[in-house]
Amino acid sequence: MELRLGRLSASSKSKKSPMSPEISKNYGGVTARDRRLVTFRTVELLRTLIGNTKWKNAAQLMALLRGIGKELHAAGGSKEPAIANIVMRIMCAVRDEVANAEASEQALAKSKAQKAIYESQKAMEPIDEDGHDPHNNHYKVVASSHHHHPHPHPPPAKPNQGMTRNLSLASMLWAHPQHLTMAKIGSANVATTTSSSATTGRSKRSDSFSSVDSACGAPGSNDECHFPPSFYVSRPNFRPAIMEAIQEIMLDLEDLHKNIDDQALAHIHAGEVILTYSRSKTVESFLKAAAKKRKFQVIVCEGAPHYGGHKMANALGKVGIDTTVIHDSAAFAIMARVNKVLLPAHAVLANGGLVAPSGSHMVALAAAHNSVPLVCLTGMFKLCPMYPHEGQDTLQDLVSPSSVIEYAEMSDQVMSNVEFINPVHDYIPPNLINLYVTNIGAFQPSYIYRLLAEYYSNDDWGSFD
């Protein structure tokens, strides 16, 4: 399946998002995107593609999502991990819907099998050897007539009369061997037939992907043979279920700041001194929500060379928050007076580590040295199924040093021998972070792996590399 997103540029712009119309803002000379809005537009694009594409089963939908993810990754999505996170989250929703549908089909097949066994046992009711119906009152009449006899005799034992639909110990003792054998054979045949029909209907899930070879469904496609047979079953209610899952993701993004702000009073107390770094819309909204009922002081590191902290301090001062701007190098000196550090997130890694704006690692080290708790505010769409195996240098995104020094100054002989490194992000290991406050609650870094298992599937990790 081949996909070119450039053809959809006109249709993707036709709809307006219910969220903020601004995609980018200018923060101290550098353009910063509203990442939540970018992610929201990505979900809208996926909803449009999934809703208008004529896919027939889950395997074709997974192939479509992989193609979209690779195109977005190649178009620059590698610098914005939230885009790939959203695609993998929808892929996980597809797998969950297939698993739920498969479980319901197995339960239905099991109920049909039990009903067939019940009907077969009912059909194998024992027949009276004298030709009488075992359910009538014939033997009651015979017993009452023998009661007036001078030498009453009990009625002859009817071995098949005590045999019920569910065999018990008493019925097995009085039953004839041939009846018991026939009942067992009939039940075994029904169970075998039901299990074979359930297998034919693909209601039983395969143990692993490697067991699916010839049953893949599309012999000429290599991508589709990576899925179990249940992914190739067409289900009428599958498309509405996927669209509902996408709608839930969009609602989570719309209410993201509100859900985080509702936890502000649980983490910020009266009279505290809060330190933050540069500018973050999530941290700004969090502090404004706490300032409605609490009085506290905020210290903002300016975040050179982009100086987003100046804009942050200006926004907080307008709502009456006591705000102080300091140089980044003064963070260690002021840390002894700080009660709590709030940092934004660019990405949260699978090991609980944090990718934050450049300079945040210095603040984290100063907080750890002074035993000051460090809290990260982030949405769950920034949770990345990625480990920093190759070290923190691979997570750095180096940009032009033009924001540090003018290009004309490089003509100087002394400056031409100076190497300027301008990283965009810092990697903070999980041992320096105390808590993650997200839109679904607060978690320690050691709990991140559980959230990964809930939001993503291991089979989708690295699908776009």
HELIX and SHEET records of a PDB file:
HELIX    1   1 LEU A    5  LEU A    8  5                                   4    
HELIX    2   2 SER A    9  SER A   12  1                                   4    
HELIX    3   3 ARG A   35  ASN A   52  1                                  18    
HELIX    4   4 ALA A   58  ALA A   74  1                                  17    
HELIX    5   5 GLY A   77  LYS A   79  5                                   3    
HELIX    6   6 PRO A   81  ALA A  123  1                                  43    
HELIX    7   7 HIS A  138  HIS A  146  1                                   9    
HELIX    8   8 LEU A  169  TRP A  174  1                                   6    
HELIX    9   9 PRO A  177  THR A  200  1                                  24    
HELIX   10  10 PHE A  209  SER A  211  5                                   3    
HELIX   11  11 SER A  214  CYS A  216  5                                   3    
HELIX   12  12 GLU A  224  HIS A  226  5                                   3    
HELIX   13  13 PRO A  229  TYR A  232  5                                   4    
HELIX   14  14 PHE A  238  GLU A  254  1                                  17    
HELIX   15  15 LEU A  256  ASP A  261  1                                   6    
HELIX   16  16 ALA A  264  HIS A  267  1                                   4    
HELIX   17  17 LYS A  281  ALA A  291  1                                  11    
HELIX   18  18 GLY A  308  LYS A  318  1                                  11    
HELIX   19  19 ASP A  328  ALA A  330  5                                   3    
HELIX   20  20 ALA A  331  ILE A  334  1                                   4    
HELIX   21  21 MET A  335  ARG A  337  5                                   3    
HELIX   22  22 SER A  360  HIS A  369  1                                  10    
HELIX   23  23 MET A  380  LYS A  382  5                                   3    
HELIX   24  24 GLN A  392  LEU A  395  5                                   4    
HELIX   25  25 PRO A  401  SER A  403  5                                   3    
HELIX   26  26 TYR A  407  SER A  411  5                                   5    
HELIX   27  27 MET A  415  ASN A  417  5                                   3    
HELIX   28  28 PRO A  430  LEU A  432  5                                   3    
HELIX   29  29 PRO A  445  TYR A  447  5                                   3    
HELIX   30  30 ILE A  448  TYR A  455  1                                   8    
HELIX   31  31 ASN A  458  ASP A  460  5                                   3    
SHEET    1   A 2 SER A  24  TYR A  27  0                                        
SHEET    2   A 2 VAL A  30  ARG A  33 -1                                        
SHEET    1   B 7 ASP A 322  ILE A 326  0                                        
SHEET    2   B 7 GLN A 297  CYS A 301  1                                        
SHEET    3   B 7 VAL A 273  TYR A 277  1                                        
SHEET    4   B 7 LYS A 340  LEU A 343  1                                        
SHEET    5   B 7 LEU A 374  LEU A 377  1                                        
SHEET    6   B 7 LEU A 435  THR A 438  1                                        
SHEET    7   B 7 GLY A 441  PHE A 443 -1                                        
SHEET    1   C 3 ALA A 347  VAL A 348  0                                        
SHEET    2   C 3 LEU A 354  PRO A 357 -1                                        
SHEET    3   C 3 HIS A 425  ILE A 428 -1                                        
SHEET    1   D 2 LEU A 398  VAL A 399  0                                        
SHEET    2   D 2 ASN A 422  PRO A 423 -1                                        
END                                                                             
